[in-house]
Amino acid sequence: MALILHSNPGNKNSMKGLIAAEYAGVKVELTKDFQFGVSNRTPEFLRLNPFGKVPVLETPDGPVFESNAIARYIAKLDPEGVLLGSSPYEVALIEQWIDVATTELDSNLSRWVYPLLGFGPYPYSEELSESASAAVKAALRVLNGHLALNTYLVGHSVTLADIILSCNMLTGIRCTFTKEFLSEFPHLERYFWTIANQPNVKKHFGDVSLAEKAPTPPKKQGNTGKKEEKKAKAEKPKEAQKPKEVQKQPEKPKEAPAKPKEEAAEQDEEEEKPKPKPKNPLDLLPPSPMVMDDWKRLYSNTKAKDFREVAIEGFWKMYDPEGYSLWFCDYKYNEENTIKGVWLFRGQEIPQMVLDECYDVELYEWTKVDIADEAQKERVNAYLEEPDEFDGEKLLEAKCFK
């Protein structure tokens, strides 16, 4: 029998339990036609949670409310306990980071963001807003420092701590965390996208994008209490007698001195002439006979049994070593999580736009492939083929970026 989760769709607190269920293999159904502010005020709902808050989980033993408690309950239904740690120490670390995500980040993020958006129990106050934003940044700095050396919060795979932290970050990601804001926390940003793009997470997050700009504080409303109204009435002066109106001829506006024709023409030309867009440096490279779309089609459409003979041999026939270059990347912290790969770049160096825009590029060692070396060439073949074992280790996951 499926567990029933009472909540509105898209609620970041409800996602904690739903994502935990994906990993734990537990069936959870979200109630249909749930209207926040209506459904959670009914007598039936208040019997499940007298606080009238979402989410609430209906179980065979009774209701459970509070999102972290719901996520823990679901995770514990998995006999293998993949989300809860493999030792008492790991269990403690997971609980530690759940507390940090809740008390240090989520509570302060709510005090900062909700008043800016004009809803929630907190009225906007400049002093309280600055205090809350400072507390959020302090929490993000701690998390960023930890994630500089760790792919996940605890261990080598997603745990309940990662699910709860990423869900709690959603409010900031959608509302206040702009690209400029997160530039101070590059490891945390890399971490968020790593978690958000896990299939079990993405199923509920959907497509997420950073806030383009932070919300502005709401306008102050004027105070019009009864005392102020009485005072205004008492001090209202008598209307003065209107002076006799005397009609006057309207004065003609003085004409501005005419600009010289040449100066005016130059100014108009400057205003109308659009600024040229800077050219992409890769577009300035000499033409290459290698057509990327041809290679992508070959890679995507070749069946596994024919891959080495068709796709890999086809790649080396297409490959233009003068117009393109291959690069191995090795994660600097492979003792924590082994990540390796090969990249095909236009030109002979890693493009500057990659170095500028990819916030985690500094976490990898980059080595240019020497295709004259047969061992390196065979290593490229193995990356393309995605075998069950790589470098004597079982291949857990492979991704292709095209």
N, C-alpha and C positions, 0 to 999 in steps of 0.2 A: 504493500500500500504506500502511495506517495505521501510525503509530508506536505502540508499546506502552509505557504508563506503569505501572510496578509500584508500587503504593501502596494504602493503605487509603482508602476514600472519606471526604471531609470533611477531609482533611489539608491544613492551610493552605499547607504548602510545595509540595504537589502542585498546588494551585490556581494557582500562578504559571504553570506550564507550560500547564495546561488553558485558562486565560484568555488567555494569549499566543496559543495556537492558534486561539481564536475570532477574534481580531483579524487574525491572519496568514492565516486560511483554510486551516489545516493540520489534517488529520484525526489525532486522537490518541485511542486507546482505553485506558481504565483497565482493568487486569486484574480479572477477576471473582473473587469469593470470597477476596479477599486478607485474611489475618488478621495484623495487626501482632503481632510477638512470636513468630509461628509461621512464616508464609510467608517472612519475611526472615531466618530462621535455617537455611533449607534449603541444601544444597550447590549447588543450581541457582542460587539467588539470590546466594549468596556468590561465585559465579563472575562475576556481573554487578557486584557491589559488595562487595569483601572487608571493608568496614566494617560491613556488615549494616544499613545505614541506608536509609530511604526519603526521597524517591522515586528511582527509577532509570528511565531512558528507553532502550528498545531501539530502535536506529536501524539502517539497512542497513549502516552502517560499523562498528557495535559499540555497546556500552553507554555511556551518559553518566550520571554521578551528580553530586550537589550541585544543589539546586533552582534557584539563580540561573543556573548553567551550563546547565541544561536549558531554562529560560525564554529565555535568550539564543540557544541553538541553534535553538529553534522560531521565535523572532522573525526570525532571519536567513534562514529559509526563504521568507519573504515577499519577492518581488522588489522591491516598492515600499518595504519597510523602514519601514512606518508607525509602528512602535513604537520605532525606534532613532535618530531624529533626522534632520534634513535638511542638517546641516552638521557639520564636525569639532567646532565649538564645542558644538553641541547634543548630539552624541554624548558629548562629555566631561562635560557637565552631567548627562546621564542616568546615566552611570556614577558620577558624584559622589554623586548622591542615592541610587543603589542601595547604595553603600558606607555612606552614613549610615543608611539603613534597616536595614542588616545589622549593622554594627559598633556603632553608637551606640544603636539602638533594640532590635532583635531580641535581641541577646546579653544586654543588661541586663534586658530584659523577661522573658527566660527565667530569669535568676538571681533575679528578684524573684517571679514568679508560681508557677513550678513547685514551689519549696520550700513555699509557702503551701498548695498543693494536695496536698502530700505525695507527689509522685512526681518522677522525673527523677534525674539524677546529683548534685543539689545538696541536702545536708541543710539543714534550716532553721537559720538563725542570725539573731538580731535585728540584730546589727551589719551583717552582709552584706546583709540585707533592706533596711535603711535606706539603705545605700550604693547598692544597685541601683535602688531606687525614686527616689533623688535623681538618678541618672544618666539614668533614663527621663524624668523631668520636665525635665531640662536639654535632652535631645534634642527633646522635644515643644515646648519654648519656642522653639527655633531653627526648627523646622518651622512652628509657628504664626506666627512673625514673617514667614517667607518667604511663607506662604499668605495673609497679610493683603492682599497686593498681587497674588497670582497665583491663578488658578483651578486650574491644574495645576502640577506641579513644574517642568516644562519645556515651553515653547511653548504652543500653543493647543488641544491635544487630548491624549488619554490616551497615555502612553508606557510603556515597560517599567518605568520608575522608579515610576510611579503604581501599576502592578499589584503590584510587589514590596512597596512601602510599605504599601498597603492590606491585603495578605495578612499582612504582619508585624504589623499593628495588630490583627488579629482576636483574638489571644490576650488582649490587654488589653481590647478591646471586650467580649468575652464574659465575662471573669473579674474584672477590677479597675477598668475605666474606667466609673465611675458618672457620672450626669448632673452631680453636684456636682463630681466630679474634673475632668471635661472643661470645666466652666464657665471655668476658667483658660485654656483653649485653644479659643476659639470658632471661629476660622478653620480650625483643624485639624479640628474636629468637622464643620463645614460641608463641608470637603473630603472627609472620609471618606464621608459620606452621598452626596455627588455621585458619587464613584467607585463606591460599593457599589450604586448604583441604575442604573448603566450596564447595558443589557441583557446585554452579553457577560460582565459581572462577576456580575450578579445571578443568572444562570443557574447559577453554581457556589456563590455565597455563600448563595443562598436568602434567607429572611427573617432579618435580623440585628437584635438588640436589645441595648441597653446593659446592663451588669451592674447588678442592683438594689442589691447591696451587695458590698463587697470581702470576700474570704475572710479568716477569722481565722487566726492562726498555729496550727500543730498543737500539741497538748499535749505537754509534755516527758515522755519515758519514763524511769522510775526506773532507776538503775544497780544491777544486782545481780550484780556480778562475784564470782569465787571468793574473793578476799581479804576482801570485805565479808561473805560468807557465813560464813567461818571466824571472823572477828572477832565476828560476832553470836552464833555458837555458844559461843565462849569466854567472852563476857561475860553469857551468859544466866543470870540469878539463879535460885537454888533457890526452889521454890514455898513460900510461907509457909503455915503452918497456917491452915485456915479457921476463923474464929471461930464459936462456937456461935450458931446461928440463934435468934432470939427473935421469936416472932410478935407482930405489933402490929396493932391495928385500923386500917384505912386511914382517913386523915383526909379529912373531907368538904371538897371545894374551896370556898373562900369565893366567895360569889356577888357579882358586880360590882354596884355600885349601879345601880338601874334608872334609865334616862333618862326625863325627862318625856315624856309621850305626844306633845306637839306637836313637841318637838325630834326625837324618833325618827321621826315621820311626815315631817318636813321633810327629814331626812337620807335616808330611803328614797326620797322623791320625787326628790331631787337625783341619787341614784345611778341610778334607773331612767329618768329623763327624758333621752332622747337629745338631743345638741346639734344644733340645726337647721343644715342644710347651707347655706352661703352661696349666694345666688341668682346665676345668670349674669346680668351686666349687660345682655346682649342680650335676655334674656327679659323685661326690664322695659320695653323699648321698646314704643311703641304698635303694635298689629297692622298688618300690611302685606297688601295684596291680592295681592302677588306671591308665588306658590307656587314655591319653588325646584325641587321635584321635577318640576313640569310643564315648567320650562325645561330641566332636565337631560335629560328624555326627548326633548324636541324637538331639543335639540342632538345627542344621541347617535344618534337614529333617522333624521334627515334625510339623504338622499343628497347627495353632493357637488354634483351638477349642479343641485339645487334649493336649495342651502344659503342663498344670499343672499335669494332670494325667500321662502323658508319660514322657516328658522331665525332669520336676522337680523331680518327684519321682525317675526317672532313675538316675538323678544326685546324689541324696543322697545315692542311693544304690552303686554307683561307688565311691563316695567320700572317700578318705583315709585321716583321720584327723592326722595320724602320718607322712605321707609323704608329705602332702600339708597343706596350711593354707589359710583362707579367711580373707580379710581386707576391711573394709569400708574406703572410702576416702571422705572427705568433703572439698570443696574449702574454704580457709580461708577468702575470700572476697565475701561471698555469698550475701551481701547487694548489690553488683554490678551485679553479675550474678550467679544464683543458679546452682551449679554443684556438683553432688554427684555420688557415684558409689561404686561398690564392685569388688575386684580383687582376683583372685585365683593364689597363688604363690606356687612354689615347695619349700618344707622346711617349717620351723616354723617361719622364719623371712623374712622381705622384702629382696630379693637378693641384694647383694652389687652392682652388675652390674646395677640394676635399679636405685639405689641411685646415682651411678656415671654417668650414661649415660642420664637419664631423667632430663633435665634441669629444668622442672617445678614441680618436686616432692616436693620441699620445699614449694610450694604454697598450699599444702593440709595437712589437719590433718588426720593421719592414726590411725585406731583403729582395733585391732585384733578381729575377730568375735568369740564369745563364742557360739558354736553350741548347748551347753546344755541349752542355754536360748532360749525358743521357740519364743519370740518376735524378737530376732536377726535373728533366723533362718527364720522366716516368712518374715523379711525384705530382706534377700538374695533371697527368692522366688520371691518377688515383683520386685527386680532388674532384675532377669532373665526373668520374664514374661512381663515386660514393659507395665504396665497398663496405661489407659488414664489419671489417676490421681495418684499422688505420694505425700505422706505427706500432703494431702489436697490441693495440687496445680496441675494445668494442666501440663502434661508432654509435653514439647515443642519438645524435640529431644532426641533420645537414640542412643548410639553407642556401638557396641560390638567389642572388640579387641581380635582376636584369632591368 
